[in-house]
């Protein structure tokens, strides 16, 4: 059954059941997305994470990252490269 809310001064209060379904807590951000002429309300953090996951799809395979240790090793390599580039000359 649709939830009906009232608009006051350009703002709406979301019913608790909708917040729970979206995974929203006090202080979280929501996003309105227009899609095919409809407005969709979504959890902003979850939406951003889904977009990020989609943007990085295939990168683990491309970089031959098979497990968490591979990721830690890659981060260590990048940090060392950045340190060498930015600070090694002054050490």
N, C-alpha and C positions, 0 to 999 in steps of 0.2 A: 504494500500500500504506500502511495507517495506521502512524503513528509511535507507539510505545509508550514512555511515560516513567514514571519512578517518583517518587512523592511522598515527600519527606523533610522532616519538621518543617513540613508545610504548604506547602512550596515545590516547584516543579518546575524542571528545567533543560531548556530547549528545545534540540532537536537543531539543529545548524548549518544543515542544509538548510531547516528551517522558518524560522529567523531570516533566511536569505537570501530566501526566498519572501516574507516579510513586510517585507523591507527594514529589519530591525532590526540595530543595531550595539550594542556594549557601551555601557551607560549609557542607551540609549533606553528609552522606556516602552511597555508593551503594555497593551491594554485587553481585558477580557472583556465581551462583550455577550450578553445573553440575548435570543434571538429565536425565537419559535415553539417554546419548550421545548428549544432547543438552546443551547449555549454556543459563542460564536464568539470566537476570539482574533484581534486585529487590532493593527496599528501605531497607537498612540495619536495620533501627530502627523498621520498620513495620514487617520485617521478625523476628527479635529478639522478639518482643512483641508477635507475633503469636506463636512462639516456646514456650515462657514462658506460654502463656495462655493454650497451649496444655499440658505442663508439670504439670500445676496446675489443670487441668480438674478434677472435682469431689471433690476437697479438700474443697470447701465451704460447700457442702452437708455433707462430712465426719465430718467436724468440727461444723456442725449445724449453719453456718453463714447465716442468712436470710436477713440481711439488713446492711446498713452502720454503724449503731450504734453497731451491733454485732462485726464488724471488729475493730472499735475504742476500744471497750471493750477488745478484744483479744490483741490488741497492748498494751494497758495500763497494762494488766496482764503480758505480756512478759517483758515490761520495768521494772515493779516492781520486777519481778523475777531476772532479770539481775542486777538491782541495789542491791538487797539483796545479791546476790552471789558475786558481785565484790566490793561493797562499804559499806555495812551495818556494817561490823566489824570495820571500821575505823571511824564511826560516833559517 
